[in-house]
């Protein structure tokens, strides 16, 4: 009886692995859709004097330029915020018109799929 349960568990695990592999190949694979269209951030020219507050946040989990653009776009959708994300340093420089709500910034980064930190 125990052997039958183990065999059924192995079959389920193999079936799950096959389904996930097929799904990955259909969608394009990669952490952030390496075969999807490139993400373009909503980067606008801005004057530093209009955004006097600067906050730097370290971001973990970014592996490619699309990851950085995804975070930058998510942050730039907030009112009064202009963000620049640098993949090589793993940091976001966030310029704002008023003192930023760090909890809000952290939650936006987390919703984009990455781990924020100081």
Secondary structure by P-SEA (a helix, b strand, c coil): caaaaaaaaaaaaaaaaaaaaaaaaaacccccccccccccccccccccccccbbbbbbbcccccaaaaaaaaaaaaccccbbbbbbccccccccccccccaaaaaaaaaaaacccccc
